[in-house]
């Protein structure tokens, strides 16, 4: 395995972890970035839980486990989210 093939999955996992941390501690910034407007405390809670804690858990699991299955799960989730966005645009 080359250095790049072992480094890139960890960079993706760390980026996911970082995005989750930013979403947890700065939910209004993330909400405006993705075009959401939480009007109630429940909306803010959803941003913190889904974009924050879920991403933190997913990224941290990859970094901690260092298993191909964990990185595959992260990649599959990102691809599924991208496909969902593409479908919703059209």
C-alpha positions as CSV (number, residue, x, y, z in Angstrom):
1,X,0.0,0.0,0.0
2,X,1.4,3.4,-1.0
3,X,1.6,6.4,1.3
4,X,-1.2,8.1,-0.6
5,X,-3.7,5.3,-0.3
6,X,-3.2,5.1,3.4
7,X,-3.2,8.9,3.9
8,X,-6.2,9.9,1.9
9,X,-8.8,7.9,3.8
10,X,-7.5,9.4,7.1
11,X,-7.7,12.9,5.6
12,X,-11.3,12.3,4.6
13,X,-12.1,10.9,8.1
14,X,-10.4,13.8,9.8
15,X,-12.3,16.3,7.5
16,X,-15.6,14.6,8.5
17,X,-14.7,14.8,12.1
18,X,-13.7,18.5,11.8
19,X,-17.0,19.3,9.9
20,X,-18.9,17.6,12.7
21,X,-17.1,19.6,15.3
22,X,-17.8,22.9,13.5
23,X,-21.4,21.9,13.1
24,X,-21.8,21.0,16.8
25,X,-20.2,24.2,18.1
26,X,-21.3,26.6,15.3
27,X,-24.6,25.4,14.1
28,X,-25.9,28.7,12.8
29,X,-22.8,29.0,10.6
30,X,-23.3,25.6,9.1
31,X,-27.1,26.2,8.7
32,X,-26.5,29.4,6.7
33,X,-23.7,27.6,4.7
34,X,-26.1,24.8,3.5
35,X,-29.2,27.1,3.2
36,X,-31.1,25.9,6.3
37,X,-32.9,28.2,8.7
38,X,-33.7,26.6,12.0
39,X,-36.7,28.5,13.3
40,X,-37.2,26.4,16.5
41,X,-34.8,24.9,19.0
42,X,-35.7,21.4,17.6
43,X,-34.2,22.5,14.2
44,X,-31.0,23.6,15.9
45,X,-30.9,20.3,17.8
46,X,-31.2,18.4,14.5
47,X,-28.3,20.3,13.0
48,X,-26.1,19.6,16.1
49,X,-27.1,16.0,16.2
50,X,-27.0,15.0,12.5
51,X,-24.3,17.4,11.1
52,X,-22.4,17.5,14.4
53,X,-22.4,14.4,16.5
54,X,-23.2,11.9,13.7
55,X,-20.2,13.2,11.6
56,X,-18.0,13.3,14.7
57,X,-18.9,9.7,15.4
58,X,-18.4,8.5,11.8
59,X,-15.0,10.3,11.4
60,X,-13.8,9.2,14.9
61,X,-14.7,5.6,14.3
62,X,-12.7,5.6,11.1
63,X,-9.7,7.1,12.7
64,X,-9.9,4.9,15.8
65,X,-10.6,1.6,14.1
66,X,-8.4,2.0,11.0
67,X,-10.4,-0.7,9.3
68,X,-11.2,-0.8,5.6
69,X,-14.9,-1.5,6.4
70,X,-15.1,1.8,8.4
71,X,-13.6,3.8,5.6
72,X,-15.9,2.1,3.1
73,X,-18.9,3.0,5.2
74,X,-17.8,6.7,5.3
75,X,-17.2,6.7,1.5
76,X,-20.5,5.0,0.8
77,X,-22.4,7.5,3.0
78,X,-20.8,10.4,1.2
79,X,-21.6,8.9,-2.2
80,X,-25.2,8.3,-1.2
81,X,-25.6,11.8,0.1
82,X,-24.1,13.2,-3.1
83,X,-26.5,11.1,-5.2
84,X,-29.4,12.3,-3.1
85,X,-28.4,15.9,-3.7
86,X,-28.0,15.3,-7.5
87,X,-31.5,13.7,-7.7
88,X,-33.1,16.5,-5.7
89,X,-31.6,19.1,-8.0
90,X,-33.3,17.5,-11.0
